Amino acid sequence: MLDADERGPWLLSPVQLDVLTRAMDFRYAALPSASRQHPGFDAEIRDAHARSRRAHGA
């Protein structure tokens, strides 16, 4: 069973989303198999980051 922190929803600032996606890129470069662990979740994070960048003109 997931606790409240694991269930979400989470609200991340554009800066936090940027840091998170950069960390994911670094992790996948160092550990390529990590990118296959949660592809749907990773895609949602990247989509949220892209939407945030468009919304904030970055």
RAZIPE-V826618 format. One record per pair of residues at least 24 apart in sequence whose ideal C-beta (glycine too) atoms are under 6 Angstrom apart, sorted by the first residue. I is the first residue (numbers start at 0). J is the second residue. Records with the same first field share a line. If there is no record, write none. Layout:
I->J, J
//
This chain:
13->51, 55
16->47, 48, 51
20->48
//
